[in-house]
C-alpha cells in the first residue's frame, strides 16, 4: 500500500475552501482513482506543536491499494485535478509519496 500526502501550506493560503474541497474535489478524486483508492483523509490544521499556527492549513492522505491502477488513472486524468486547485487554494501543494509499512486501522499492510 502507498500513501500520497498532499500538504497545503497555511502561509498565503488562509482562505482555503474546505467546503469546495470536500464537496467537489474529493468526489473527483474518488471518481478518477476508482478501485485503486483505499481511503482518503482530509484534515484541517489546528495548531503547531508549540501552540502557534499550523504549518499546513490542509493535509490530505490518499491511500492507494492498487498502484498500477492509480498510475493508469492518473496518466489520463491528472490535469483535471490540477485545474481545480486554484478554485480552493491560493498555493500549490507539496506532495510526498510513501510506502505504508503499518496501519493501526487494520493492523496490517
N, C-alpha and C positions, 0 to 999 in steps of 0.2 A: 504494500500500500504506500502511496505517496501523498504528501500534503503540500498544497500550494498555499503559501501565506501571502496575503495581499495587505500591505500596510499603507494607509493613507495618512501622511503627516498632518499634524494639527496646525503647524505654522503656515499661515497664509490660506488656511482651509477651514476656518471657523464656521462657515455656513454649509458644511457638508450636509447633503439632503438624505437623511436616513430613511425617510418615508419613501422617496423615489427609489432608493436602493433596494429596500425590502419589497416594494410593490411591483417594480418593473425590472430591475437589473437581476435580482436573484432568480425570478422565474425564467428570464432569458438564459441565464447560466444553466439552469436545470434543463431547459429545452435543448440547448446546444450539447451539453455533456451527456444527456440521456443515461443509459445504464452504466456508463463508466464512472458516474458520480456515486460516491458512498454517502457523503454528508457535507453540508455547508453550515458553517457557524459564522454569524456576523456579530461582532462585539463593538460596543461604544466605549472609547477610552474615558476613564473616570478621573484617575489621578496617577501621578508618578509615584515611584517608591518613596520619595521624600515628602509626599503630600502635595507637591506642586502640580502644575498642569501635566497631562499625559504627553508623551512624545508623539503619539498617534491618535487621531480622532476616531478612526475606524480600523479594525483589524478583522480580516476575513480568513477563515481556514476552509479550504476546499479539499476534502479528502477524496482521492481517486482510487478506486479499486481495480480499474482496468486501464493501465497506462496506454496501451496500444489503441484502445477505443478513444481515450482522451486525445491523443495525438491526431488521430484521424478526424475527429470532430473539430478540433481547433485548426487544423490545416485549411479548412474551408470556411470557418466562421469567426475567426479571431477578430476581424475588423469590426464586426457587429458589436462586440463587447467594447472595443477601444472607442468606437464612435459615440458610445453612451457616456463615457467618463465625464466629459465637460457638462453633462446635464445634471450631475450630482456632486461633482468635486472640482475645485479650482486647481488642484495639484494632482499630477500623475502619481500613481502608487509605486512603491518599492515592492518587488515580487521576489520571493525566495521559494525554491522547491526543495523539499526534504523527503527522506525516506522515513516512514513511521516504523520505529523499532518496537514500540509497545504502546498499547492503548488501554487505559483502565476501564473504558466503556465496555469492551468485550473481553479484555484480558488476554488478547492475542493479536497477531497481525497476519 
